[in-house]
Amino acid sequence: MSREEVLKKVQEIVAEKLGVDLDEVVEDAALIDDLGADSLDLVDLVMEFEEAFDVKIEDEELENIKTIGDIVEGIMKKIS
């Protein structure tokens, strides 16, 4: 799966789960500050990403996820 495909899928999941426009879900958008996610949203998103990409995201990794780009990079490391 290419980086662009991962980004597109992440954007779709985030937009749907957080109820924001797809246009707002850009790589440098901060999940909490820009997209309005709270800690429960983050856990929900992680479960969605794990299912969509068949990966496991550890709790320690979650602490380092701040932006859409962080998510994409983390998933790319796990699937490549």
PDB file of N, CA, C and O in Angstrom:
ATOM      1  N   MET A   1       0.853  -1.179   0.000  1.00  0.00           N
ATOM      2  CA  MET A   1       0.000   0.000   0.000  1.00  0.00           C
ATOM      3  C   MET A   1       0.897   1.240   0.000  1.00  0.00           C
ATOM      4  O   MET A   1       1.831   1.339   0.796  1.00  0.00           O
ATOM      5  N   SER A   2       0.609   2.166  -0.883  1.00  0.00           N
ATOM      6  CA  SER A   2       1.444   3.372  -0.993  1.00  0.00           C
ATOM      7  C   SER A   2       1.112   4.358   0.124  1.00  0.00           C
ATOM      8  O   SER A   2       0.077   4.252   0.782  1.00  0.00           O
ATOM      9  N   ARG A   3       2.005   5.311   0.321  1.00  0.00           N
ATOM     10  CA  ARG A   3       1.790   6.335   1.346  1.00  0.00           C
ATOM     11  C   ARG A   3       0.519   7.138   1.042  1.00  0.00           C
ATOM     12  O   ARG A   3      -0.228   7.503   1.949  1.00  0.00           O
ATOM     13  N   GLU A   4       0.288   7.405  -0.245  1.00  0.00           N
ATOM     14  CA  GLU A   4      -0.893   8.167  -0.644  1.00  0.00           C
ATOM     15  C   GLU A   4      -2.171   7.399  -0.318  1.00  0.00           C
ATOM     16  O   GLU A   4      -3.164   7.988   0.111  1.00  0.00           O
ATOM     17  N   GLU A   5      -2.143   6.075  -0.523  1.00  0.00           N
ATOM     18  CA  GLU A   5      -3.310   5.249  -0.213  1.00  0.00           C
ATOM     19  C   GLU A   5      -3.579   5.227   1.291  1.00  0.00           C
ATOM     20  O   GLU A   5      -4.726   5.296   1.732  1.00  0.00           O
ATOM     21  N   VAL A   6      -2.492   5.129   2.076  1.00  0.00           N
ATOM     22  CA  VAL A   6      -2.631   5.144   3.533  1.00  0.00           C
ATOM     23  C   VAL A   6      -3.197   6.495   3.974  1.00  0.00           C
ATOM     24  O   VAL A   6      -4.117   6.541   4.791  1.00  0.00           O
ATOM     25  N   LEU A   7      -2.661   7.582   3.445  1.00  0.00           N
ATOM     26  CA  LEU A   7      -3.131   8.924   3.795  1.00  0.00           C
ATOM     27  C   LEU A   7      -4.614   9.066   3.482  1.00  0.00           C
ATOM     28  O   LEU A   7      -5.379   9.561   4.310  1.00  0.00           O
ATOM     29  N   LYS A   8      -5.020   8.641   2.307  1.00  0.00           N
ATOM     30  CA  LYS A   8      -6.424   8.765   1.893  1.00  0.00           C
ATOM     31  C   LYS A   8      -7.340   7.996   2.846  1.00  0.00           C
ATOM     32  O   LYS A   8      -8.382   8.510   3.251  1.00  0.00           O
ATOM     33  N   LYS A   9      -6.961   6.782   3.203  1.00  0.00           N
ATOM     34  CA  LYS A   9      -7.767   5.955   4.099  1.00  0.00           C
ATOM     35  C   LYS A   9      -7.825   6.577   5.501  1.00  0.00           C
ATOM     36  O   LYS A   9      -8.888   6.612   6.121  1.00  0.00           O
ATOM     37  N   VAL A  10      -6.682   7.068   5.997  1.00  0.00           N
ATOM     38  CA  VAL A  10      -6.643   7.729   7.306  1.00  0.00           C
ATOM     39  C   VAL A  10      -7.560   8.949   7.298  1.00  0.00           C
ATOM     40  O   VAL A  10      -8.321   9.167   8.241  1.00  0.00           O
ATOM     41  N   GLN A  11      -7.482   9.743   6.230  1.00  0.00           N
ATOM     42  CA  GLN A  11      -8.323  10.937   6.128  1.00  0.00           C
ATOM     43  C   GLN A  11      -9.804  10.579   6.160  1.00  0.00           C
ATOM     44  O   GLN A  11     -10.594  11.249   6.824  1.00  0.00           O
ATOM     45  N   GLU A  12     -10.178   9.521   5.441  1.00  0.00           N
ATOM     46  CA  GLU A  12     -11.578   9.105   5.402  1.00  0.00           C
ATOM     47  C   GLU A  12     -12.056   8.660   6.783  1.00  0.00           C
ATOM     48  O   GLU A  12     -13.153   9.017   7.213  1.00  0.00           O
ATOM     49  N   ILE A  13     -11.224   7.878   7.474  1.00  0.00           N
ATOM     50  CA  ILE A  13     -11.593   7.385   8.810  1.00  0.00           C
ATOM     51  C   ILE A  13     -11.741   8.549   9.779  1.00  0.00           C
ATOM     52  O   ILE A  13     -12.721   8.621  10.520  1.00  0.00           O
ATOM     53  N   VAL A  14     -10.771   9.462   9.778  1.00  0.00           N
ATOM     54  CA  VAL A  14     -10.803  10.595  10.708  1.00  0.00           C
ATOM     55  C   VAL A  14     -12.007  11.495  10.434  1.00  0.00           C
ATOM     56  O   VAL A  14     -12.700  11.908  11.364  1.00  0.00           O
ATOM     57  N   ALA A  15     -12.253  11.795   9.174  1.00  0.00           N
ATOM     58  CA  ALA A  15     -13.385  12.657   8.817  1.00  0.00           C
ATOM     59  C   ALA A  15     -14.701  12.039   9.280  1.00  0.00           C
ATOM     60  O   ALA A  15     -15.564  12.727   9.826  1.00  0.00           O
ATOM     61  N   GLU A  16     -14.845  10.732   9.056  1.00  0.00           N
ATOM     62  CA  GLU A  16     -16.085  10.053   9.443  1.00  0.00           C
ATOM     63  C   GLU A  16     -16.231  10.002  10.965  1.00  0.00           C
ATOM     64  O   GLU A  16     -17.291  10.336  11.494  1.00  0.00           O
ATOM     65  N   LYS A  17     -15.187   9.591  11.667  1.00  0.00           N
ATOM     66  CA  LYS A  17     -15.259   9.414  13.120  1.00  0.00           C
ATOM     67  C   LYS A  17     -15.417  10.736  13.872  1.00  0.00           C
ATOM     68  O   LYS A  17     -16.135  10.807  14.870  1.00  0.00           O
ATOM     69  N   LEU A  18     -14.743  11.781  13.389  1.00  0.00           N
ATOM     70  CA  LEU A  18     -14.796  13.061  14.096  1.00  0.00           C
ATOM     71  C   LEU A  18     -15.867  14.002  13.557  1.00  0.00           C
ATOM     72  O   LEU A  18     -16.112  15.065  14.127  1.00  0.00           O
ATOM     73  N   GLY A  19     -16.500  13.608  12.462  1.00  0.00           N
ATOM     74  CA  GLY A  19     -17.558  14.432  11.897  1.00  0.00           C
ATOM     75  C   GLY A  19     -17.053  15.757  11.347  1.00  0.00           C
ATOM     76  O   GLY A  19     -17.720  16.785  11.466  1.00  0.00           O
ATOM     77  N   VAL A  20     -15.864  15.724  10.740  1.00  0.00           N
ATOM     78  CA  VAL A  20     -15.298  16.937  10.138  1.00  0.00           C
ATOM     79  C   VAL A  20     -15.237  16.761   8.624  1.00  0.00           C
ATOM     80  O   VAL A  20     -15.305  15.641   8.117  1.00  0.00           O
ATOM     81  N   ASP A  21     -15.108  17.874   7.912  1.00  0.00           N
ATOM     82  CA  ASP A  21     -14.984  17.815   6.456  1.00  0.00           C
ATOM     83  C   ASP A  21     -13.655  17.190   6.080  1.00  0.00           C
ATOM     84  O   ASP A  21     -12.635  17.412   6.733  1.00  0.00           O
ATOM     85  N   LEU A  22     -13.686  16.405   5.013  1.00  0.00           N
ATOM     86  CA  LEU A  22     -12.466  15.766   4.509  1.00  0.00           C
ATOM     87  C   LEU A  22     -11.390  16.808   4.198  1.00  0.00           C
ATOM     88  O   LEU A  22     -10.198  16.543   4.353  1.00  0.00           O
ATOM     89  N   ASP A  23     -11.823  17.998   3.758  1.00  0.00           N
ATOM     90  CA  ASP A  23     -10.889  19.082   3.426  1.00  0.00           C
ATOM     91  C   ASP A  23     -10.063  19.529   4.631  1.00  0.00           C
ATOM     92  O   ASP A  23      -8.947  20.022   4.471  1.00  0.00           O
ATOM     93  N   GLU A  24     -10.610  19.359   5.839  1.00  0.00           N
ATOM     94  CA  GLU A  24      -9.915  19.780   7.050  1.00  0.00           C
ATOM     95  C   GLU A  24      -8.843  18.781   7.490  1.00  0.00           C
ATOM     96  O   GLU A  24      -7.940  19.126   8.252  1.00  0.00           O
ATOM     97  N   VAL A  25      -8.949  17.543   7.005  1.00  0.00           N
ATOM     98  CA  VAL A  25      -8.066  16.470   7.458  1.00  0.00           C
ATOM     99  C   VAL A  25      -6.812  16.444   6.581  1.00  0.00           C
ATOM    100  O   VAL A  25      -6.648  15.572   5.728  1.00  0.00           O
ATOM    101  N   VAL A  26      -5.939  17.416   6.815  1.00  0.00           N
ATOM    102  CA  VAL A  26      -4.674  17.511   6.080  1.00  0.00           C
ATOM    103  C   VAL A  26      -3.547  16.970   6.953  1.00  0.00           C
ATOM    104  O   VAL A  26      -3.714  16.813   8.162  1.00  0.00           O
ATOM    105  N   GLU A  27      -2.411  16.690   6.344  1.00  0.00           N
ATOM    106  CA  GLU A  27      -1.317  16.037   7.076  1.00  0.00           C
ATOM    107  C   GLU A  27      -0.852  16.787   8.309  1.00  0.00           C
ATOM    108  O   GLU A  27      -0.488  16.161   9.305  1.00  0.00           O
ATOM    109  N   ASP A  28      -0.854  18.110   8.268  1.00  0.00           N
ATOM    110  CA  ASP A  28      -0.348  18.847   9.433  1.00  0.00           C
ATOM    111  C   ASP A  28      -1.462  19.248  10.405  1.00  0.00           C
ATOM    112  O   ASP A  28      -1.227  20.012  11.341  1.00  0.00           O
ATOM    113  N   ALA A  29      -2.671  18.732  10.180  1.00  0.00           N
ATOM    114  CA  ALA A  29      -3.772  19.015  11.104  1.00  0.00           C
ATOM    115  C   ALA A  29      -3.564  18.246  12.410  1.00  0.00           C
ATOM    116  O   ALA A  29      -3.352  17.033  12.404  1.00  0.00           O
ATOM    117  N   ALA A  30      -3.629  18.971  13.526  1.00  0.00           N
ATOM    118  CA  ALA A  30      -3.495  18.345  14.845  1.00  0.00           C
ATOM    119  C   ALA A  30      -4.837  17.743  15.234  1.00  0.00           C
ATOM    120  O   ALA A  30      -5.873  18.402  15.145  1.00  0.00           O
ATOM    121  N   LEU A  31      -4.811  16.494  15.661  1.00  0.00           N
ATOM    122  CA  LEU A  31      -6.051  15.800  15.996  1.00  0.00           C
ATOM    123  C   LEU A  31      -6.851  16.526  17.070  1.00  0.00           C
ATOM    124  O   LEU A  31      -8.066  16.678  16.944  1.00  0.00           O
ATOM    125  N   ILE A  32      -6.183  16.972  18.115  1.00  0.00           N
ATOM    126  CA  ILE A  32      -6.885  17.617  19.224  1.00  0.00           C
ATOM    127  C   ILE A  32      -7.140  19.094  18.943  1.00  0.00           C
ATOM    128  O   ILE A  32      -8.282  19.548  19.019  1.00  0.00           O
ATOM    129  N   ASP A  33      -6.100  19.841  18.622  1.00  0.00           N
ATOM    130  CA  ASP A  33      -6.233  21.295  18.467  1.00  0.00           C
ATOM    131  C   ASP A  33      -7.009  21.707  17.219  1.00  0.00           C
ATOM    132  O   ASP A  33      -7.819  22.632  17.272  1.00  0.00           O
ATOM    133  N   ASP A  34      -6.768  21.027  16.093  1.00  0.00           N
ATOM    134  CA  ASP A  34      -7.407  21.431  14.837  1.00  0.00           C
ATOM    135  C   ASP A  34      -8.710  20.690  14.539  1.00  0.00           C
ATOM    136  O   ASP A  34      -9.645  21.265  13.982  1.00  0.00           O
ATOM    137  N   LEU A  35      -8.764  19.406  14.916  1.00  0.00           N
ATOM    138  CA  LEU A  35      -9.914  18.589  14.532  1.00  0.00           C
ATOM    139  C   LEU A  35     -10.866  18.298  15.691  1.00  0.00           C
ATOM    140  O   LEU A  35     -11.905  17.666  15.502  1.00  0.00           O
ATOM    141  N   GLY A  36     -10.512  18.759  16.882  1.00  0.00           N
ATOM    142  CA  GLY A  36     -11.420  18.659  18.020  1.00  0.00           C
ATOM    143  C   GLY A  36     -11.553  17.291  18.658  1.00  0.00           C
ATOM    144  O   GLY A  36     -12.538  17.023  19.345  1.00  0.00           O
ATOM    145  N   ALA A  37     -10.577  16.419  18.443  1.00  0.00           N
ATOM    146  CA  ALA A  37     -10.629  15.086  19.056  1.00  0.00           C
ATOM    147  C   ALA A  37     -10.338  15.179  20.546  1.00  0.00           C
ATOM    148  O   ALA A  37      -9.582  16.040  20.995  1.00  0.00           O
ATOM    149  N   ASP A  38     -10.956  14.273  21.307  1.00  0.00           N
ATOM    150  CA  ASP A  38     -10.598  14.159  22.717  1.00  0.00           C
ATOM    151  C   ASP A  38      -9.945  12.783  22.924  1.00  0.00           C
ATOM    152  O   ASP A  38      -9.767  12.031  21.965  1.00  0.00           O
ATOM    153  N   SER A  39      -9.595  12.459  24.159  1.00  0.00           N
ATOM    154  CA  SER A  39      -8.857  11.215  24.397  1.00  0.00           C
ATOM    155  C   SER A  39      -9.678   9.982  24.014  1.00  0.00           C
ATOM    156  O   SER A  39      -9.121   8.990  23.543  1.00  0.00           O
ATOM    157  N   LEU A  40     -10.975  10.036  24.208  1.00  0.00           N
ATOM    158  CA  LEU A  40     -11.828   8.918  23.819  1.00  0.00           C
ATOM    159  C   LEU A  40     -11.863   8.766  22.297  1.00  0.00           C
ATOM    160  O   LEU A  40     -11.846   7.650  21.776  1.00  0.00           O
ATOM    161  N   ASP A  41     -11.910   9.893  21.595  1.00  0.00           N
ATOM    162  CA  ASP A  41     -11.856   9.858  20.121  1.00  0.00           C
ATOM    163  C   ASP A  41     -10.567   9.210  19.642  1.00  0.00           C
ATOM    164  O   ASP A  41     -10.572   8.423  18.696  1.00  0.00           O
ATOM    165  N   LEU A  42      -9.455   9.547  20.304  1.00  0.00           N
ATOM    166  CA  LEU A  42      -8.159   9.002  19.892  1.00  0.00           C
ATOM    167  C   LEU A  42      -8.135   7.489  20.033  1.00  0.00           C
ATOM    168  O   LEU A  42      -7.643   6.791  19.147  1.00  0.00           O
ATOM    169  N   VAL A  43      -8.659   6.981  21.133  1.00  0.00           N
ATOM    170  CA  VAL A  43      -8.710   5.531  21.332  1.00  0.00           C
ATOM    171  C   VAL A  43      -9.581   4.889  20.258  1.00  0.00           C
ATOM    172  O   VAL A  43      -9.224   3.847  19.707  1.00  0.00           O
ATOM    173  N   ASP A  44     -10.707   5.499  19.965  1.00  0.00           N
ATOM    174  CA  ASP A  44     -11.616   5.002  18.934  1.00  0.00           C
ATOM    175  C   ASP A  44     -10.939   4.992  17.562  1.00  0.00           C
ATOM    176  O   ASP A  44     -11.068   4.034  16.801  1.00  0.00           O
ATOM    177  N   LEU A  45     -10.223   6.063  17.264  1.00  0.00           N
ATOM    178  CA  LEU A  45      -9.505   6.153  15.988  1.00  0.00           C
ATOM    179  C   LEU A  45      -8.438   5.075  15.884  1.00  0.00           C
ATOM    180  O   LEU A  45      -8.294   4.438  14.841  1.00  0.00           O
ATOM    181  N   VAL A  46      -7.688   4.868  16.965  1.00  0.00           N
ATOM    182  CA  VAL A  46      -6.635   3.845  16.952  1.00  0.00           C
ATOM    183  C   VAL A  46      -7.238   2.473  16.649  1.00  0.00           C
ATOM    184  O   VAL A  46      -6.674   1.708  15.867  1.00  0.00           O
ATOM    185  N   MET A  47      -8.368   2.163  17.256  1.00  0.00           N
ATOM    186  CA  MET A  47      -9.012   0.871  16.985  1.00  0.00           C
ATOM    187  C   MET A  47      -9.416   0.767  15.514  1.00  0.00           C
ATOM    188  O   MET A  47      -9.283  -0.295  14.905  1.00  0.00           O
ATOM    189  N   GLU A  48      -9.902   1.855  14.953  1.00  0.00           N
ATOM    190  CA  GLU A  48     -10.276   1.866  13.533  1.00  0.00           C
ATOM    191  C   GLU A  48      -9.050   1.652  12.637  1.00  0.00           C
ATOM    192  O   GLU A  48      -9.101   0.889  11.671  1.00  0.00           O
ATOM    193  N   PHE A  49      -7.945   2.337  12.970  1.00  0.00           N
ATOM    194  CA  PHE A  49      -6.723   2.184  12.171  1.00  0.00           C
ATOM    195  C   PHE A  49      -6.180   0.764  12.266  1.00  0.00           C
ATOM    196  O   PHE A  49      -5.736   0.194  11.270  1.00  0.00           O
ATOM    197  N   GLU A  50      -6.216   0.199  13.467  1.00  0.00           N
ATOM    198  CA  GLU A  50      -5.722  -1.165  13.653  1.00  0.00           C
ATOM    199  C   GLU A  50      -6.504  -2.140  12.786  1.00  0.00           C
ATOM    200  O   GLU A  50      -5.929  -3.038  12.172  1.00  0.00           O
ATOM    201  N   GLU A  51      -7.817  -1.957  12.739  1.00  0.00           N
ATOM    202  CA  GLU A  51      -8.658  -2.835  11.937  1.00  0.00           C
ATOM    203  C   GLU A  51      -8.455  -2.596  10.440  1.00  0.00           C
ATOM    204  O   GLU A  51      -8.331  -3.544   9.665  1.00  0.00           O
ATOM    205  N   ALA A  52      -8.421  -1.332  10.043  1.00  0.00           N
ATOM    206  CA  ALA A  52      -8.319  -0.990   8.619  1.00  0.00           C
ATOM    207  C   ALA A  52      -6.987  -1.419   8.004  1.00  0.00           C
ATOM    208  O   ALA A  52      -6.933  -1.833   6.845  1.00  0.00           O
ATOM    209  N   PHE A  53      -5.916  -1.316   8.789  1.00  0.00           N
ATOM    210  CA  PHE A  53      -4.582  -1.596   8.246  1.00  0.00           C
ATOM    211  C   PHE A  53      -3.971  -2.881   8.792  1.00  0.00           C
ATOM    212  O   PHE A  53      -2.840  -3.226   8.448  1.00  0.00           O
ATOM    213  N   ASP A  54      -4.712  -3.591   9.644  1.00  0.00           N
ATOM    214  CA  ASP A  54      -4.240  -4.835  10.246  1.00  0.00           C
ATOM    215  C   ASP A  54      -2.888  -4.642  10.940  1.00  0.00           C
ATOM    216  O   ASP A  54      -1.932  -5.378  10.695  1.00  0.00           O
ATOM    217  N   VAL A  55      -2.838  -3.636  11.806  1.00  0.00           N
ATOM    218  CA  VAL A  55      -1.631  -3.335  12.581  1.00  0.00           C
ATOM    219  C   VAL A  55      -2.009  -3.224  14.057  1.00  0.00           C
ATOM    220  O   VAL A  55      -3.188  -3.151  14.401  1.00  0.00           O
ATOM    221  N   LYS A  56      -1.006  -3.211  14.916  1.00  0.00           N
ATOM    222  CA  LYS A  56      -1.215  -3.001  16.348  1.00  0.00           C
ATOM    223  C   LYS A  56      -0.501  -1.715  16.734  1.00  0.00           C
ATOM    224  O   LYS A  56       0.696  -1.568  16.492  1.00  0.00           O
ATOM    225  N   ILE A  57      -1.236  -0.784  17.336  1.00  0.00           N
ATOM    226  CA  ILE A  57      -0.657   0.480  17.786  1.00  0.00           C
ATOM    227  C   ILE A  57      -0.614   0.446  19.310  1.00  0.00           C
ATOM    228  O   ILE A  57      -1.650   0.391  19.973  1.00  0.00           O
ATOM    229  N   GLU A  58       0.595   0.479  19.849  1.00  0.00           N
ATOM    230  CA  GLU A  58       0.779   0.402  21.299  1.00  0.00           C
ATOM    231  C   GLU A  58       0.414   1.724  21.966  1.00  0.00           C
ATOM    232  O   GLU A  58       0.436   2.778  21.331  1.00  0.00           O
ATOM    233  N   ASP A  59       0.079   1.656  23.250  1.00  0.00           N
ATOM    234  CA  ASP A  59      -0.283   2.856  24.014  1.00  0.00           C
ATOM    235  C   ASP A  59       0.839   3.894  24.004  1.00  0.00           C
ATOM    236  O   ASP A  59       0.581   5.096  23.940  1.00  0.00           O
ATOM    237  N   GLU A  60       2.097   3.416  24.069  1.00  0.00           N
ATOM    238  CA  GLU A  60       3.227   4.351  24.067  1.00  0.00           C
ATOM    239  C   GLU A  60       3.287   5.135  22.754  1.00  0.00           C
ATOM    240  O   GLU A  60       3.646   6.312  22.735  1.00  0.00           O
ATOM    241  N   GLU A  61       2.932   4.465  21.665  1.00  0.00           N
ATOM    242  CA  GLU A  61       2.942   5.128  20.358  1.00  0.00           C
ATOM    243  C   GLU A  61       1.857   6.194  20.283  1.00  0.00           C
ATOM    244  O   GLU A  61       2.036   7.232  19.646  1.00  0.00           O
ATOM    245  N   LEU A  62       0.752   5.935  20.927  1.00  0.00           N
ATOM    246  CA  LEU A  62      -0.378   6.867  20.914  1.00  0.00           C
ATOM    247  C   LEU A  62       0.029   8.237  21.467  1.00  0.00           C
ATOM    248  O   LEU A  62      -0.454   9.271  21.007  1.00  0.00           O
ATOM    249  N   GLU A  63       0.916   8.228  22.451  1.00  0.00           N
ATOM    250  CA  GLU A  63       1.377   9.482  23.051  1.00  0.00           C
ATOM    251  C   GLU A  63       2.104  10.372  22.043  1.00  0.00           C
ATOM    252  O   GLU A  63       2.130  11.593  22.197  1.00  0.00           O
ATOM    253  N   ASN A  64       2.696   9.759  21.008  1.00  0.00           N
ATOM    254  CA  ASN A  64       3.459  10.514  20.013  1.00  0.00           C
ATOM    255  C   ASN A  64       2.630  10.911  18.798  1.00  0.00           C
ATOM    256  O   ASN A  64       3.126  11.585  17.896  1.00  0.00           O
ATOM    257  N   ILE A  65       1.387  10.500  18.777  1.00  0.00           N
ATOM    258  CA  ILE A  65       0.526  10.820  17.630  1.00  0.00           C
ATOM    259  C   ILE A  65      -0.177  12.142  17.898  1.00  0.00           C
ATOM    260  O   ILE A  65      -1.057  12.231  18.754  1.00  0.00           O
ATOM    261  N   LYS A  66       0.217  13.150  17.167  1.00  0.00           N
ATOM    262  CA  LYS A  66      -0.383  14.479  17.323  1.00  0.00           C
ATOM    263  C   LYS A  66      -1.115  14.929  16.059  1.00  0.00           C
ATOM    264  O   LYS A  66      -2.139  15.608  16.135  1.00  0.00           O
ATOM    265  N   THR A  67      -0.579  14.545  14.893  1.00  0.00           N
ATOM    266  CA  THR A  67      -1.141  15.019  13.619  1.00  0.00           C
ATOM    267  C   THR A  67      -1.524  13.853  12.710  1.00  0.00           C
ATOM    268  O   THR A  67      -1.197  12.698  12.984  1.00  0.00           O
ATOM    269  N   ILE A  68      -2.210  14.172  11.647  1.00  0.00           N
ATOM    270  CA  ILE A  68      -2.559  13.174  10.631  1.00  0.00           C
ATOM    271  C   ILE A  68      -1.276  12.568  10.052  1.00  0.00           C
ATOM    272  O   ILE A  68      -1.205  11.362   9.820  1.00  0.00           O
ATOM    273  N   GLY A  69      -0.282  13.399   9.825  1.00  0.00           N
ATOM    274  CA  GLY A  69       0.996  12.920   9.298  1.00  0.00           C
ATOM    275  C   GLY A  69       1.654  11.913  10.220  1.00  0.00           C
ATOM    276  O   GLY A  69       2.250  10.943   9.752  1.00  0.00           O
ATOM    277  N   ASP A  70       1.554  12.130  11.541  1.00  0.00           N
ATOM    278  CA  ASP A  70       2.106  11.180  12.518  1.00  0.00           C
ATOM    279  C   ASP A  70       1.451   9.809  12.363  1.00  0.00           C
ATOM    280  O   ASP A  70       2.123   8.779  12.429  1.00  0.00           O
ATOM    281  N   ILE A  71       0.158   9.805  12.162  1.00  0.00           N
ATOM    282  CA  ILE A  71      -0.581   8.546  11.989  1.00  0.00           C
ATOM    283  C   ILE A  71      -0.085   7.815  10.749  1.00  0.00           C
ATOM    284  O   ILE A  71       0.215   6.622  10.790  1.00  0.00           O
ATOM    285  N   VAL A  72      -0.006   8.561   9.640  1.00  0.00           N
ATOM    286  CA  VAL A  72       0.414   7.962   8.370  1.00  0.00           C
ATOM    287  C   VAL A  72       1.811   7.379   8.492  1.00  0.00           C
ATOM    288  O   VAL A  72       2.059   6.258   8.048  1.00  0.00           O
ATOM    289  N   GLU A  73       2.740   8.143   9.100  1.00  0.00           N
ATOM    290  CA  GLU A  73       4.117   7.646   9.258  1.00  0.00           C
ATOM    291  C   GLU A  73       4.164   6.389  10.109  1.00  0.00           C
ATOM    292  O   GLU A  73       4.874   5.438   9.782  1.00  0.00           O
ATOM    293  N   GLY A  74       3.411   6.382  11.199  1.00  0.00           N
ATOM    294  CA  GLY A  74       3.386   5.222  12.073  1.00  0.00           C
ATOM    295  C   GLY A  74       2.857   3.984  11.375  1.00  0.00           C
ATOM    296  O   GLY A  74       3.396   2.890  11.543  1.00  0.00           O
ATOM    297  N   ILE A  75       1.805   4.157  10.593  1.00  0.00           N
ATOM    298  CA  ILE A  75       1.231   3.023   9.865  1.00  0.00           C
ATOM    299  C   ILE A  75       2.186   2.545   8.775  1.00  0.00           C
ATOM    300  O   ILE A  75       2.347   1.341   8.578  1.00  0.00           O
ATOM    301  N   MET A  76       2.817   3.474   8.069  1.00  0.00           N
ATOM    302  CA  MET A  76       3.762   3.099   7.015  1.00  0.00           C
ATOM    303  C   MET A  76       4.907   2.256   7.570  1.00  0.00           C
ATOM    304  O   MET A  76       5.339   1.302   6.924  1.00  0.00           O
ATOM    305  N   LYS A  77       5.402   2.597   8.764  1.00  0.00           N
ATOM    306  CA  LYS A  77       6.486   1.820   9.382  1.00  0.00           C
ATOM    307  C   LYS A  77       6.038   0.397   9.684  1.00  0.00           C
ATOM    308  O   LYS A  77       6.833  -0.540   9.607  1.00  0.00           O
ATOM    309  N   LYS A  78       4.774   0.238  10.023  1.00  0.00           N
ATOM    310  CA  LYS A  78       4.261  -1.081  10.403  1.00  0.00           C
ATOM    311  C   LYS A  78       3.923  -1.964   9.199  1.00  0.00           C
ATOM    312  O   LYS A  78       4.005  -3.189   9.286  1.00  0.00           O
ATOM    313  N   ILE A  79       3.551  -1.356   8.097  1.00  0.00           N
ATOM    314  CA  ILE A  79       3.133  -2.177   6.952  1.00  0.00           C
ATOM    315  C   ILE A  79       4.232  -2.381   5.921  1.00  0.00           C
ATOM    316  O   ILE A  79       4.081  -3.187   5.002  1.00  0.00           O
ATOM    317  N   SER A  80       5.338  -1.656   6.068  1.00  0.00           N
ATOM    318  CA  SER A  80       6.399  -1.820   5.051  1.00  0.00           C
ATOM    319  C   SER A  80       7.434  -2.836   5.473  1.00  0.00           C
ATOM    320  O   SER A  80       8.387  -3.090   4.737  1.00  0.00           O
TER     321      SER A  80
END
